[in-house]
Amino acid sequence: MTKGSDLKEQFYDVVIVGGGMVGAAQAAALVKQQKRVLVIEKYIPNSDVLAQIPLRVSAINLASEQYLTELGVWSHIGETSKCMFNQLATWEQRHKPVIFSATDIQKSHLGYLIRNEALQLAAYDELNNTADHAVDIITDCKLTSIDQTNEQVSVQLTNHVSNETIIFHCSLLIGADGAFSQVRSLTDIGTTGWDYQQHCLSLTIKTDFPTQHITWQEFQPSGPKAFLPLEDGYSVLIWYDNAEELQQLVQLSNEQLKNQVLTRFPDLAGEFDVVAKASFPLTRRQANQYIKGRVVLVGDSAHTINPLAGQGVNIGYKDVEVLSQLLEEIDIKQSETLSAVLKQYENIRKRESQLMSLAMDSFYNLFSNDKAAVKLLRGGLLTLANKFEWAKKQVLKKAVGY
């Protein structure tokens, strides 16, 4: 694996713009197919970041765990960076919880809460295990233009330090550069979507109680409150509320935030301290198309959904899995063959992500308001969920990716 911003103009099978969790996994998948890959990423953290306080965490379901294991990525995730959970609880404030358990579907666990940096770095560790020159990585550069013909894509970058212009050519360009994708913008792919009324506050807490293996979510009139367990004495609390309220909360000291948590969250398992915080808006975006010529979008570049059920990165990993499987047996230099495969990818993944977005929106609209009629409906649904085991199992199987 070659790193650095001093690579000269070359031709690659695939150029991936964006080397985060999804982009790095995409690179690992394609390198295993003996494709020559270039990853363009603004900044790649080193392993020292894993010793810092965790803040950005993703819920990885069983299907994603299985796929990352097949890629060889899973084995590089350290035990202190991930926390297994075998139960998931949800309830309306002052009502009986619905508890989903791994034993309901004959599994040992439902998934893991994992630091985002650990997922990203694990993919690079696996890339480091590949043969020399199978993958190159370039950093400290800005994507400035994309041009394509029927035979190839040309990608132009500008070096942040030297202001030098670099051009690479490839048979396929993959945009994995997130919700504000430059690849999507430069190829004139539009989006549809909206911003939700609520924002999200993420609080990392240092706990004095043992590691929990249950993640839970309580629905309150102002928005859900959730608990995400981590290892190494940390957990993350998720607080949904209107933008004005969260803007005030984020200005508070950690001690003041702790007092707010004690007042407004369900009781935690013991003593804790707030040690880190971050807030972000909630948005839904769907690219109008996932492909354009020899350019294809994966992950948040193609779709962002409400994170209420923690499915975002799992959808991205599924993009990677489907695209990689379709590319494995073809010659990507052949325009007609590549076009047919990319269209197949778009048909499969766009339909699935739209269905997931619709499901999350329905979930959000049902549980993120205080209208009397809606409260009655969701209370009835939660009561039914506790009574009908078959329905609980079907919901749970969908949540874990099966």
VEXDREN-2710 file (C-alpha; in Angstrom, 1 decimal):
% VEXDREN-2710
k/r/px/py/pz
1/MET/0.0/0.0/0.0
2/THR/1.4/3.3/-1.1
3/LYS/0.5/6.5/0.9
4/GLY/1.1/10.1/0.3
5/SER/0.3/13.1/-1.9
6/ASP/3.3/12.7/-4.2
7/LEU/1.8/10.1/-6.5
8/LYS/2.1/11.0/-10.2
9/GLU/-0.5/10.6/-12.9
10/GLN/-1.5/7.0/-13.3
11/PHE/-4.3/4.8/-14.5
12/TYR/-6.3/2.7/-12.0
13/ASP/-9.0/0.2/-12.3
14/VAL/-11.0/2.1/-9.6
15/VAL/-10.6/5.4/-7.9
16/ILE/-12.5/5.8/-4.6
17/VAL/-13.1/9.4/-3.4
18/GLY/-13.7/9.2/0.3
19/GLY/-11.8/6.8/2.6
20/GLY/-14.1/6.8/5.7
21/MET/-15.8/3.7/7.1
22/VAL/-17.6/2.8/3.9
23/GLY/-15.0/4.0/1.3
24/ALA/-12.2/2.1/3.1
25/ALA/-14.3/-1.1/3.2
26/GLN/-15.0/-0.6/-0.5
27/ALA/-11.3/-0.4/-1.2
28/ALA/-10.7/-3.6/0.8
29/ALA/-13.4/-5.4/-1.2
30/LEU/-12.0/-4.4/-4.6
31/VAL/-8.4/-5.1/-3.7
32/LYS/-9.4/-8.7/-2.9
33/GLN/-10.5/-8.9/-6.6
34/GLN/-7.0/-7.9/-7.7
35/LYS/-8.2/-4.5/-8.9
36/ARG/-5.8/-1.7/-8.7
37/VAL/-7.3/0.9/-6.5
38/LEU/-6.6/4.5/-5.5
39/VAL/-8.3/6.0/-2.4
40/ILE/-8.5/9.8/-2.1
41/GLU/-9.2/10.9/1.5
42/LYS/-8.7/14.3/3.1
43/TYR/-7.4/12.9/6.4
44/ILE/-6.8/9.4/7.8
45/PRO/-6.4/9.2/11.6
46/ASN/-3.7/7.2/13.2
47/SER/-4.3/4.5/15.8
48/ASP/-3.6/7.1/18.6
49/VAL/-7.1/8.4/18.1
50/LEU/-8.4/5.1/19.7
51/ALA/-6.9/6.1/23.0
52/GLN/-9.0/9.3/23.0
53/ILE/-12.5/9.7/24.4
54/PRO/-15.0/8.1/22.0
55/LEU/-17.6/10.4/20.4
56/ARG/-18.8/9.1/17.0
57/VAL/-20.3/5.6/17.4
58/SER/-22.1/3.3/14.9
59/ALA/-24.4/0.4/15.5
60/ILE/-23.2/-2.5/13.4
61/ASN/-25.8/-5.2/12.8
62/LEU/-25.2/-8.9/12.3
63/ALA/-25.3/-8.7/8.5
64/SER/-22.6/-6.0/8.5
65/GLU/-20.5/-7.9/11.0
66/GLN/-20.7/-11.0/8.8
67/TYR/-19.6/-9.0/5.7
68/LEU/-16.8/-7.2/7.5
69/THR/-15.6/-10.6/8.7
70/GLU/-15.6/-11.9/5.1
71/LEU/-13.5/-8.9/4.1
72/GLY/-11.0/-9.6/6.8
73/VAL/-11.8/-6.2/8.4
74/TRP/-13.5/-7.4/11.5
75/SER/-10.5/-9.1/13.0
76/HIS/-8.7/-5.7/13.2
77/ILE/-11.2/-4.1/15.5
78/GLY/-9.9/-4.1/19.0
79/GLU/-12.0/-5.3/21.9
80/THR/-12.0/-1.9/23.7
81/SER/-13.4/-0.2/20.6
82/LYS/-16.5/-2.3/20.3
83/CYS/-19.3/-3.3/22.7
84/MET/-21.6/-6.3/22.0
85/PHE/-25.3/-5.8/22.8
86/ASN/-27.7/-8.7/23.1
87/GLN/-30.8/-6.8/24.0
88/LEU/-32.6/-3.8/22.6
89/ALA/-35.4/-2.0/24.6
90/THR/-37.8/0.7/23.6
91/TRP/-40.7/2.2/25.4
92/GLU/-43.0/5.2/25.6
93/GLN/-42.3/7.4/28.7
94/ARG/-44.0/5.9/31.8
95/HIS/-45.0/2.7/29.9
96/LYS/-43.8/-0.9/29.9
97/PRO/-40.8/-1.4/27.7
98/VAL/-40.7/-3.7/24.7
99/ILE/-37.5/-5.8/25.0
100/PHE/-36.0/-7.5/21.9
101/SER/-33.5/-10.2/22.8
102/ALA/-30.9/-12.1/20.7
103/THR/-32.4/-15.3/22.1
104/ASP/-35.7/-14.4/20.3
105/ILE/-34.0/-15.2/17.0
106/GLN/-31.5/-17.8/18.3
107/LYS/-28.5/-15.5/18.1
108/SER/-25.8/-14.8/20.7
109/HIS/-26.0/-11.1/20.2
110/LEU/-27.8/-8.4/18.1
111/GLY/-24.9/-6.3/17.1
112/TYR/-22.0/-4.1/18.3
113/LEU/-21.6/-0.4/19.1
114/ILE/-18.3/0.5/17.6
115/ARG/-16.2/3.7/17.4
116/ASN/-16.3/5.1/13.8
117/GLU/-12.5/5.5/13.8
118/ALA/-12.0/1.9/14.7
119/LEU/-14.2/0.8/11.7
120/GLN/-12.2/3.0/9.4
121/LEU/-8.8/2.0/10.7
122/ALA/-9.6/-1.7/10.7
123/ALA/-10.2/-1.4/6.9
124/TYR/-6.9/0.2/6.4
125/ASP/-5.2/-2.4/8.5
126/GLU/-6.6/-5.0/6.2
127/LEU/-5.4/-3.1/3.2
128/ASN/-2.0/-3.1/4.7
129/ASN/-2.1/-6.9/4.5
130/THR/-2.5/-6.8/0.8
131/ALA/0.2/-7.2/-1.9
132/ASP/2.4/-4.2/-2.6
133/HIS/1.0/-1.6/-4.9
134/ALA/-2.5/-3.1/-4.9
135/VAL/-3.8/0.1/-3.4
136/ASP/-2.6/3.7/-3.2
137/ILE/-3.8/6.3/-0.9
138/ILE/-3.6/10.1/-1.4
139/THR/-4.3/12.7/1.2
140/ASP/-4.1/16.5/1.6
141/CYS/-5.8/17.0/-1.8
142/LYS/-9.0/18.6/-2.9
143/LEU/-11.1/17.1/-5.7
144/THR/-11.6/19.9/-8.3
145/SER/-13.0/18.3/-11.5
146/ILE/-14.3/15.1/-13.0
147/ASP/-14.3/14.4/-16.7
148/GLN/-15.3/11.2/-18.4
149/THR/-15.5/9.6/-21.8
150/ASN/-17.0/6.3/-22.8
151/GLU/-13.7/4.6/-22.0
152/GLN/-12.5/6.3/-18.8
153/VAL/-12.9/8.8/-16.0
154/SER/-10.3/11.6/-15.4
155/VAL/-10.1/13.0/-11.8
156/GLN/-8.3/16.2/-11.1
157/LEU/-7.0/17.1/-7.7
158/THR/-5.3/20.1/-6.2
159/ASN/-2.7/19.6/-3.4
160/HIS/-3.5/21.7/-0.3
161/VAL/0.2/22.4/0.5
162/SER/1.9/22.9/-2.9
163/ASN/-1.2/23.9/-4.9
164/GLU/0.0/21.4/-7.5
165/THR/-2.6/19.9/-9.9
166/ILE/-2.6/16.1/-10.2
167/ILE/-4.7/14.1/-12.6
168/PHE/-5.6/10.4/-12.3
169/HIS/-7.5/8.2/-14.8
170/CYS/-9.6/5.1/-14.0
171/SER/-12.2/2.8/-15.4
172/LEU/-14.6/3.4/-12.6
173/LEU/-14.9/6.3/-10.1
174/ILE/-16.7/5.6/-6.8
175/GLY/-18.1/8.4/-4.7
176/ALA/-17.9/7.5/-1.0
177/ASP/-17.3/11.1/0.2
178/GLY/-20.3/11.5/2.4
179/ALA/-23.5/13.5/2.6
180/PHE/-22.0/16.6/1.0
181/SER/-20.4/14.6/-1.8
182/GLN/-18.1/16.5/-4.2
183/VAL/-18.3/13.5/-6.6
184/ARG/-22.1/13.9/-6.7
185/SER/-21.9/17.6/-7.1
186/LEU/-19.2/17.6/-9.9
187/THR/-21.2/15.0/-11.9
188/ASP/-24.4/17.0/-11.6
189/ILE/-26.4/14.4/-9.7
190/GLY/-29.2/16.1/-7.8
191/THR/-30.8/15.1/-4.6
192/THR/-34.2/15.2/-2.9
193/GLY/-34.8/15.4/0.8
194/TRP/-35.3/17.7/3.8
195/ASP/-34.1/18.7/7.2
196/TYR/-36.0/17.3/10.2
197/GLN/-37.3/19.7/12.9
198/GLN/-35.3/17.9/15.6
199/HIS/-31.5/17.9/16.0
200/CYS/-29.4/15.4/17.9
201/LEU/-27.0/15.8/20.9
202/SER/-24.4/13.1/21.5
203/LEU/-23.0/12.9/25.0
204/THR/-20.1/10.6/25.9
205/ILE/-20.2/9.5/29.6
206/LYS/-17.5/7.9/31.7
207/THR/-19.3/5.3/33.8
208/ASP/-18.7/3.8/37.3
209/PHE/-21.0/0.9/36.5
210/PRO/-20.2/-2.3/34.7
211/THR/-20.5/-2.5/30.9
212/GLN/-24.1/-2.8/29.8
213/HIS/-25.0/-5.2/27.0
214/ILE/-28.4/-3.6/26.3
215/THR/-29.1/-0.5/24.2
216/TRP/-32.3/1.3/24.9
217/GLN/-34.5/4.2/23.7
218/GLU/-37.3/6.0/25.5
219/PHE/-39.7/8.1/23.6
220/GLN/-40.5/11.4/25.3
221/PRO/-42.8/14.3/24.1
222/SER/-39.7/16.4/23.2
223/GLY/-38.0/13.5/21.4
224/PRO/-36.2/10.2/22.0
225/LYS/-33.5/9.6/24.6
226/ALA/-31.2/6.7/24.0
227/PHE/-28.3/4.8/25.6
228/LEU/-25.5/3.2/23.6
229/PRO/-23.1/1.0/25.6
230/LEU/-19.4/1.0/25.0
231/GLU/-16.4/-0.8/26.5
232/ASP/-13.5/0.7/28.4
233/GLY/-15.8/2.4/30.9
234/TYR/-17.6/4.6/28.4
235/SER/-21.2/4.9/27.0
236/VAL/-22.9/7.4/24.7
237/LEU/-26.2/9.1/25.4
238/ILE/-28.3/10.3/22.4
239/TRP/-30.7/13.3/23.0
240/TYR/-33.2/14.3/20.3
241/ASP/-34.8/17.7/20.7
242/ASN/-35.7/20.8/18.8
243/ALA/-32.8/22.9/17.4
244/GLU/-33.3/25.8/19.8
245/GLU/-33.2/23.5/22.9
246/LEU/-30.1/21.7/21.8
247/GLN/-28.3/25.0/20.9
248/GLN/-28.8/26.0/24.6
249/LEU/-27.8/22.6/25.9
250/VAL/-24.5/22.4/24.0
251/GLN/-23.4/25.7/25.6
252/LEU/-23.6/24.1/29.1
253/SER/-20.7/22.7/31.0
254/ASN/-20.3/19.0/31.3
255/GLU/-21.4/19.1/34.9
256/GLN/-24.5/21.1/34.0
257/LEU/-25.2/18.6/31.2
258/LYS/-25.0/15.8/33.7
259/ASN/-27.6/17.5/35.8
260/GLN/-29.9/17.8/32.8
261/VAL/-29.4/14.1/32.0
262/LEU/-30.3/13.2/35.6
263/THR/-33.4/15.3/35.3
264/ARG/-34.6/14.3/31.8
265/PHE/-33.2/10.8/31.0
266/PRO/-34.4/7.5/32.4
267/ASP/-32.3/6.3/35.4
268/LEU/-28.9/4.9/34.4
269/ALA/-27.3/1.9/36.0
270/GLY/-25.0/3.9/38.3
271/GLU/-22.8/7.0/38.6
272/PHE/-21.3/8.7/35.6
273/ASP/-19.7/11.9/34.3
274/VAL/-20.2/13.7/31.0
275/VAL/-16.8/13.9/29.3
276/ALA/-17.6/14.9/25.6
277/LYS/-20.4/16.3/23.5
278/ALA/-21.3/17.0/19.9
279/SER/-24.5/18.1/18.2
280/PHE/-25.7/17.7/14.6
281/PRO/-28.8/18.3/12.5
282/LEU/-31.0/15.4/11.2
283/THR/-31.4/15.2/7.5
284/ARG/-32.8/13.0/4.8
285/ARG/-31.1/13.0/1.4
286/GLN/-31.6/10.7/-1.6
287/ALA/-29.5/11.1/-4.7
288/ASN/-31.7/11.3/-7.8
289/GLN/-29.5/8.7/-9.4
290/TYR/-26.7/6.5/-8.1
291/ILE/-24.8/6.2/-11.3
292/LYS/-23.7/8.5/-14.2
293/GLY/-21.6/7.0/-16.9
294/ARG/-18.6/5.4/-15.2
295/VAL/-19.3/7.1/-11.8
296/VAL/-21.2/5.4/-9.0
297/LEU/-22.2/6.5/-5.5
298/VAL/-22.2/4.5/-2.3
299/GLY/-22.9/5.2/1.4
300/ASP/-24.0/8.7/2.5
301/SER/-23.0/10.1/-1.0
302/ALA/-26.1/8.2/-2.3
303/HIS/-28.4/8.4/0.7
304/THR/-28.7/9.7/4.3
305/ILE/-31.5/8.7/6.5
306/ASN/-32.7/9.5/10.0
307/PRO/-30.3/7.8/12.4
308/LEU/-33.1/6.9/14.9
309/ALA/-32.7/3.1/14.4
310/GLY/-28.9/3.2/13.7
311/GLN/-29.1/1.8/10.2
312/GLY/-27.1/4.4/8.2
313/VAL/-23.7/2.8/8.0
314/ASN/-25.2/-0.7/7.7
315/ILE/-27.0/0.5/4.5
316/GLY/-23.6/1.8/3.3
317/TYR/-21.9/-1.5/3.9
318/LYS/-24.7/-3.2/2.0
319/ASP/-24.0/-0.9/-0.9
320/VAL/-20.4/-2.0/-0.8
321/GLU/-21.3/-5.7/-0.7
322/VAL/-23.7/-5.5/-3.6
323/LEU/-21.5/-3.4/-5.8
324/SER/-18.4/-5.5/-5.2
325/GLN/-20.3/-8.7/-6.0
326/LEU/-21.6/-7.3/-9.2
327/LEU/-18.1/-6.0/-10.3
328/GLU/-16.3/-9.2/-9.4
329/GLU/-16.8/-11.2/-12.6
330/ILE/-16.7/-8.5/-15.2
331/ASP/-14.1/-6.6/-17.2
332/ILE/-14.8/-3.0/-16.0
333/LYS/-13.0/-1.6/-19.1
334/GLN/-15.9/-2.8/-21.2
335/SER/-18.4/0.0/-21.3
336/GLU/-21.6/-1.9/-22.1
337/THR/-20.9/-4.6/-19.5
338/LEU/-20.0/-2.0/-16.8
339/SER/-23.1/0.1/-17.6
340/ALA/-25.4/-2.9/-17.3
341/VAL/-23.9/-3.9/-13.9
342/LEU/-24.0/-0.4/-12.5
343/LYS/-27.6/-0.1/-13.6
344/GLN/-28.3/-3.3/-11.7
345/TYR/-26.6/-2.0/-8.6
346/GLU/-28.7/1.2/-8.8
347/ASN/-32.0/-0.7/-9.2
348/ILE/-31.2/-2.9/-6.2
349/ARG/-29.8/-0.4/-3.8
350/LYS/-31.9/2.6/-4.5
351/ARG/-35.1/0.6/-4.0
352/GLU/-33.7/-0.8/-0.7
353/SER/-32.5/2.6/0.6
354/GLN/-35.8/4.3/-0.3
355/LEU/-37.7/1.6/1.6
356/MET/-35.5/2.0/4.6
357/SER/-35.8/5.8/4.5
358/LEU/-39.6/5.5/4.3
359/ALA/-39.6/3.1/7.3
360/MET/-37.4/5.4/9.3
361/ASP/-39.6/8.4/8.5
362/SER/-42.7/6.5/9.5
363/PHE/-40.9/5.5/12.7
364/TYR/-39.8/9.1/13.4
365/ASN/-43.2/10.6/12.7
366/LEU/-44.9/8.0/14.9
367/PHE/-42.6/8.5/17.9
368/SER/-41.3/12.1/17.7
369/ASN/-44.5/14.0/18.4
370/ASP/-46.9/14.5/21.3
371/LYS/-50.2/14.4/19.5
372/ALA/-52.8/12.6/21.5
373/ALA/-54.1/10.4/18.7
374/VAL/-50.5/9.4/17.7
375/LYS/-49.6/8.7/21.3
376/LEU/-52.6/6.4/21.5
377/LEU/-51.6/4.6/18.3
378/ARG/-47.9/4.0/19.3
379/GLY/-48.9/3.0/22.8
380/GLY/-51.2/0.3/21.2
381/LEU/-48.4/-0.8/18.8
382/LEU/-45.9/-1.2/21.7
383/THR/-48.5/-3.2/23.7
384/LEU/-49.2/-5.4/20.7
385/ALA/-45.4/-5.9/20.1
386/ASN/-45.2/-7.3/23.7
387/LYS/-48.0/-9.7/23.0
388/PHE/-47.1/-11.1/19.6
389/GLU/-43.8/-12.8/19.6
390/TRP/-43.9/-13.6/15.8
391/ALA/-44.1/-9.9/15.0
392/LYS/-41.3/-9.0/17.4
393/LYS/-39.1/-11.6/15.7
394/GLN/-39.8/-10.3/12.2
395/VAL/-39.0/-6.7/13.3
396/LEU/-35.8/-7.9/15.0
397/LYS/-34.6/-9.9/12.0
398/LYS/-35.0/-6.8/9.8
399/ALA/-33.1/-4.7/12.3
400/VAL/-30.1/-7.1/12.3
401/GLY/-30.0/-7.2/8.5
402/TYR/-31.8/-10.5/7.7
END
